Amino acid sequence: MNGTNRKDISPGITVDIVLKADQRTGKLTRGVVKDILTNSGTHPHGIKVRLTDGQIGRVQFIHSN
């Protein structure tokens, strides 16, 4: 599932995000969502989140646990 809809994302789920520094390469970072930073319902490049380790990026893929 992609991460363009805010309603699909909640704290505690595992996601793959792309960090700002990795946007050119598309390298993904996996982690658990701590906070949702995007206020709008959708975003074409992915909803921005903060992971439990403090990293911030846009959700590219949502893992079903």
Backbone torsions as a table, in degrees:
resi	resn	phi	psi	omega
1	MET	NA	136.1	179.8
2	ASN	-83.0	169.5	-172.9
3	GLY	-108.7	37.1	-178.0
4	THR	-91.4	-12.5	179.5
5	ASN	-108.3	124.5	-177.4
6	ARG	-63.6	-33.7	-176.8
7	LYS	-65.3	-19.7	-179.6
8	ASP	-84.1	-8.0	-173.2
9	ILE	-115.2	134.8	176.2
10	SER	-145.3	155.2	178.1
11	PRO	-57.6	138.0	178.2
12	GLY	101.5	-12.5	179.2
13	ILE	-87.4	156.5	179.5
14	THR	-92.8	130.9	-178.0
15	VAL	-137.4	162.1	167.3
16	ASP	-105.6	128.2	178.3
17	ILE	-119.7	159.8	170.4
18	VAL	-109.7	123.8	179.3
19	LEU	-75.9	156.8	179.3
20	LYS	-54.7	-42.7	-178.2
21	ALA	-68.1	-21.9	-176.9
22	ASP	-102.1	8.7	-176.4
23	GLN	-62.3	-35.3	179.4
24	ARG	-67.8	-39.7	-176.5
25	THR	-87.9	-25.0	-178.5
26	GLY	80.1	12.8	179.3
27	LYS	-62.7	131.1	-177.4
28	LEU	-99.2	147.3	177.2
29	THR	-121.8	128.9	-178.7
30	ARG	-97.2	139.8	178.0
31	GLY	-169.6	-177.2	-179.2
32	VAL	-107.4	133.3	-177.0
33	VAL	-69.5	130.7	173.7
34	LYS	-103.4	-50.0	-178.4
35	ASP	-135.0	147.9	172.2
36	ILE	-100.0	123.9	-173.6
37	LEU	-100.1	-21.2	178.7
38	THR	-82.5	129.1	-178.8
39	ASN	-86.9	-30.2	-177.0
40	SER	-73.4	160.8	-177.2
41	GLY	-68.7	-31.6	178.7
42	THR	-139.0	160.1	173.2
43	HIS	-150.7	129.1	-174.4
44	PRO	-63.3	-25.1	-178.9
45	HIS	-99.2	2.6	-179.5
46	GLY	110.8	148.4	178.9
47	ILE	-74.6	133.6	-179.1
48	LYS	-82.6	130.9	-178.9
49	VAL	-135.1	161.4	171.0
50	ARG	-109.7	130.0	178.2
51	LEU	-84.3	167.6	-179.2
52	THR	-62.1	-24.0	178.4
53	ASP	-89.1	3.1	175.2
54	GLY	97.1	-9.0	179.8
55	GLN	-72.8	144.2	-178.3
56	ILE	-120.5	134.7	178.0
57	GLY	-168.9	-178.9	-179.1
58	ARG	-99.9	134.6	-176.9
59	VAL	-69.1	127.8	177.0
60	GLN	-107.5	-29.7	-177.0
61	PHE	-151.0	137.9	177.8
62	ILE	-108.7	127.0	179.6
63	HIS	-91.5	133.9	175.4
64	SER	-90.1	123.5	-175.4
65	ASN	-88.6	NA	NA
